[in-house]
Amino acid sequence: MIGLRQHFQGAVLRWRDLELATQYLIASVSMVLLVSAVSGMLISAVLNQSEINERTQQTALFLDGVFSTMLQDVADGGEISRDNIARMDTLMAKEDFRDRFPYLEVWLPSGEVAYSNSTFLIGRKFALPIEARHAFEGRVTSTFADLGAEEHTLRELQAGLLEVYAPVHRLGSDEIIAVVEIHETTEALEHSLTNTTLLVWSFVVAGALAAIIVLFGIVQRGSRTIQAQRHDLAERLKASLHLRAQVGEVQEARRLSDNAALLAEKRLKLASADLHDGPSQLINFALLKAQESAIAKTPAERQRILNAMRTSLITALSEIRSISHGLILPDIANLSFDAIVDLAIEAHEARTGASVIRRGSSARPTRASRRRLRSIGSCRRG
């Protein structure tokens, strides 16, 4: 059951993958073939039956014109006269007539065979065929010979024949006095039916092919338009996604640029504050000492003032250098994440004097990286 379901689902997926024109071609050909087959069989059956009925009516008119006067002897329960029997025997003996109509029977209402060119059937009684009963009701009927019927087994009939049953009326009235059953060979009829069937199927197939070709052309054109529009939409979507990605990259670059600008501004403000609070105060102190040395009264006092000036200027220069080093960003592009964490911990320890516990293994930073972070730490302390 599961395998059948998977097979069905796979077939559905393969069907959905087909183009619209291909789906239509498969569906339309299947439906048109089915409808054509049914309509062809129905039309052939109707036309063939119509041709058989027409042939039956023509034969019935012929029988009525030929045998009606010969069979008036049975109107009051009598027998067919010898002259009329001789006339019918002569007619049935003609080669051209016998080739088309090989057998002839005259049925009475009792089921007795009043005449037959198979003389051993004359005077025998059989169950009336259903077509003969219909003929006694006034209808002209026909059917293909039942080779299993008793009268046919007696004459050892092998070939299929068309049996035509025509009522015989009493002259001048509607009373049916007998039924003539004549057997007609089917070669000409079968040839005519075959031609009719071939003609019908030719028209049906031609019409079906024309319908399929015309409708398939329309659907294929629509399918190509849909495929082109689908391809255009896919290209537009691709271009839109690409443009969206570019816009995202531009926005990210702008955000990073703004962050870098804010960071640079913050660092400049911090450096300005460090310069103002550190070296600037030390230089001002040195200037004051310079003015004080000008009014020093003794050389020893002047030397003391000059030493203080020198110490203040050296300290100011050291802080300026430290601040300058702090403005340089550390090079961490080639370091692992753990090494960067370790450098940050060391910088924090150097700046604050606090001890930080590092959990987990990490790659140790290089000596040059340590010096760079120490410079940052010294800048922060300044």
N, C-alpha and C positions, 0 to 999 in steps of 0.2 A: 504493500500500500504506500509506504514511504517512497520507494523507488518510483512508483507510478506518479506520485505527486511531484517529485523532483523532476521527472521527465517532462511533465506537463508545464511546470514552472520554467524549465529551460526552453521549451518550445515557445512559451509566451514571451520570454525575454528575446529570443531570436526573432520572433515576429515583430516586436517593438523596434528592434534595431534596423529593420528593413525600411527603405524609403517608402514614402506615401504612394508613389506611383507603382512600386513593386507590390505593395500590399493590395492596392486596387486591382492590379492585373491578376493576381492569384485569386482574389475573392470574386472578381467579375467573371473570369474564365470559368470558375467552378459553378457559379450560379447560372451563367448563360448556358453552359453545357447541360446542366440539369434541366433548366427550363426548356431548352431547345429539344432535348431528348424526349421530355414528356409531351411537349406540343407537337413534335414531329410524329410521335407514335399516335397521338390522338387524331391529328389531321390525316395521317395515312389511313388510320382505321376508318375514319368517317368517309374519306374519299373512296377507299376500297369498297366499303359497304354500299356506298351510293352507286358505284359502278356495277357491283353485283346485283343490286336492286334494279338498276336500269336494264342490265342484261336479262334479268328474270322477267321483267315486264315485257320486253321485246319478245322473248321466247313464249310467254303466255299468250300474247296477241297472235303469234304465229300458230300456236296449238289450237286456239279458239277458231281461227280462220280455217285450219286444215281439218281438224278432227270433230268439230262441233256437229256437222251434219252426219258424219259417219256413226255417231254414238247415240242418235235419237232413238234407236231401237230399244235401249235399256230404260227409257223413260217410264214405262209402265211395268217394269220388272221382267221385260223380255230379254232375249239374247241378241247379240250383235249378228246381223245377217252375214251370210257367207260372202256376199258381194263386198260388203264393207270390210270384212276381215281380209279379203283378197286385195282390196285397194290399199289397206294399211300395210299388208305384207309387201306389196309392190313398192310402196314408199320407203319402208324400212330396208328393202333390199338394194336400193340405189346406193352406189358406193360413196358418192359425195355426201349424201344425207347420213349414211351410216357412220362415216368417219367423224362427223360432228355429233350425231345423236345415236350412239350404239344401242341403247336399250329404251323400250317403251312399255309402260304398264297402264292399264285402265282399271281404276279401283271403283268398286261399288260401295255404298254406305255400309254394307254388311262385312267388309273386309275381304270380300272375294275379288280375285283378279279376273276381270271380264276379258281382258286381252293382254297379251305380252308377246313380243317377238321371241322370247324364250318360252317356247310352247309348253314346256313341262310345268310352267307356273299357272297356265290358264285353268280356271276352275278351282284353284286352291285358295284356302282362306288363311289370312295372317292377321295379326294384330295391326290395326291401322297405325301407320306412323303418325307422329304428332303433327307433322307438316300436312299430311293428308286430311287429318281432322280439321286443321285450320282451313284447308282449301274447301272442305264441305261447308265451312261457315262463311265462305265467300271471299276468302283472302288468298291472294297469290303468294306463295311462299317458296323458299329455296333453301338448300343446305348442301353441304358436301357429303357425299355418300358415306354412310356408316358401313364399313366393310364387314362388320360383325353381325349385321342384320341377317335374318334367316333367309330372305329371298336372295341376298347377295352371296351368302355361303353356298346356296344351292347351285348358283351359276359360277361359283368360284371366281368371283370378281376380285381382281388384284389392284388395278389402277384406280386412283381417286377420280371421281366424277362429280359434277355439280347436278344435284337433283332439283328439278323444277316441278312444282305441283300447281296445276291450274284447274279451276272448277269448270265443269261443262254444264251449261244451263239448257233447260227445255226451251225450244224455240218459242219466242213470243212471251216468255215469262222469266221470273227470277228464280225459278225452282232449279236447284242443283241436282242433276241426275247421276253424275259421275265425276271422278277426278282423274285427270291425265297426269301421269308421272313420267317425265322424260329425262334421260340422263345425257348431259352434255359434257363433252371433253373439256378439260380445263387448260389446255396448252395456250390457246389464244387469250383466255381470261387471265391466266397467270402472267403471260407476257405483258398484257395491258396493265395489270396490277403492279407488276415490277416497274414498268415505266412510270406509272403514277407515283409510286413510292420514291423512286429515284428523283423525280422532279420535285416532289414535296421536300425531300431531305436536302436537295440542292438549294432550294429557296431558303430553307430554315438555316442551313449552315452559312450561306452567303449573308443572310441578314444578321446572324449572330456575329460573324467575323466583322461585318461592317460596323455593328454597334460597339463591339469591343475596341476596334481600331479608333473610331471617332472619340469615344468616351475616354479611352486610354490616352489619346493625344491631348485632350483637354486636361485630364488629371495630371499628366506628366508635365505639362506646361505650368500648372499650378504648383506641382511639387518642386520644380526647378526654381520657381519664384520664392517658395518658402525656404528652400535650401540656401538660396542666395541671401535672403533676408536673415536667416539664422546665422550664416557665416559673417554677414556684416555686423549683426548684433554681437557675435562672439569677438570680432575684432575691436568693436567699440568698447566692449567690456574689458578686454585686455588692455586697450589704451587707457581706459579710465582707471583700472587698477594700477597701471604703471605710473600714470599722473598722480594718483593718490599716494603711491609710494614716494614719488619725488617730492610732493608737497610735504609728506611726513618727514622726509629727510631734511628739507629746508627748514621746517618748523623746529626739528630737533637741533639743527645747526644754529638756528637763531636763539633757541633756548640756551644752548651751551655758550653761545657768544655773550648773551645777556648775563649768564651766571659768571662767565669769565670777567666781564666788565665790572660786575658788582664785586667780585672777589678782588680784582685789581684795585678798585676804588677803596675797598675796605682795607686792603694792605697798605695803600698809600696814606690813608687816614691814620692807620696804626703807626706807620713809619714816621709820619709828621708829628704825631703825639710823642713818639719815642724820642725824636730829635729835639722836640721842644722841652720835654721833661728831663732829658739826660744831657747830651752834649751842649745844648744851648745854655743850660744853667751853669754847666762847668766852664764854658767859655766866658760867660758873664762874670763868674767868680774870678777867672783869671784876669779879666779886664780891671776888676776892682782891685785885685792885688797889684796890678801894674801901676795904678794910680797911687796905691798905698806905698809902693816902693820908691816913688818919686819924692816922698816926704819923709822917708826913713832917716833917722838921725845917726844911726851907727851902721857900719858895714855888716855887722853880724845880723842886725835886724833886717837889712836889705836882702842878705843871703837867705834868711829864713823865708822871707816873702817870695823871693824868686824860686826857691825850692817848692813852695806851695803852688805857685803858678805853673811850674813845670809838671808837678804831679797832676794838677787839674787838667792841663792840656793833654797829657799822655792818656789820662782816663777818658777824656772826651774823644780823642782819636780812636781809642780802643772801642768805645761804644759805637762810634760812627762806622767803623769796620764791621762790628758785629751786626749792626742794623743793615748794612749793605749786604752782608752774607745772608741775612734773613730774607731779603727781598728776592733771592734766587730760589726758584722752585727745585725741590730735590728730583733727581733723575731716577724714577722708579719703573721705567718702561720695561727693563730687563729683569726685574725682580719678581719672585713668586709672591703669592698672596701672603703666605706665612712669613716670608722675609719682610714684607712691608709692615705686617702687624708687629713683628719684633722691633723694627726700627721705630715705629710709633711709640711702643712701650718704653724703649730706651730714651727717646726724646722726652716723653712725659716724666720719666724718672729723673732725667737730667734737669728738667725745668722746675719740677715741684719738689724733688727730693723724696717723693713717696716711693714705696716698693710695690710693684705690680706682679702678681702671680700669673704666670703663663701656663695654661693647661693644654695638653696635646702637643704632638711633635710638630716641628716647623723647621724650615730651612734657615740656617743662620745667615744674617746679612754679611756682606763683605765689609772690609775695613774702610774702604772709601765711602760706602754708604753710611757707616757709623759716623764718620767725620762730618758728612753733610747734615745728618740729623742732629748732631751735637751743635753744629753751627746754628741750626734752627732753634734748638733749645736755648742756646746762649742769647740769641736774639730775643726770644720770648722773655727770658729773665731780665734783659735790659729794658 
